[in-house]
Amino acid sequence: MLSPSEIDELSTFAQHLADAAAKVTLPHFRSGLSVDNKRGEFVFDPVTAADRDAEHAIRALIKS
């Protein structure tokens, strides 16, 4: 079980991740992004540049 201070720390980090993702995704808002299908011919799994940018920003913070 997590202590209240650990919960606060994780919550703060999650908010930091969300802020970083917002910073890189908001410039794409209503910009007419193209959508790629990352899964192939039979399963549609859409991904955009905003998705990729957000993932990159989040991964960079987790690694640091």
C-alpha positions, 0 to 999 in steps of 0.5 A: 500500500502506498503512503499518502506522501507516495500518492502525492508524489505520484499524482504530482508526477502524473500531472507533470506528464499530462502537462508535458503531453499537452504542451506538445499536442495542443499545437496540433489541435485543429490543424488537419492532421493526417491519421496513420494506421499503425496496425495494418490492413485488417485492424484500424488503429489510428495514430497522429503526429500529436500522439507520437509527440505526446508519447515521446514527451512522456517517455522522456520524462519517465526515463529522466 
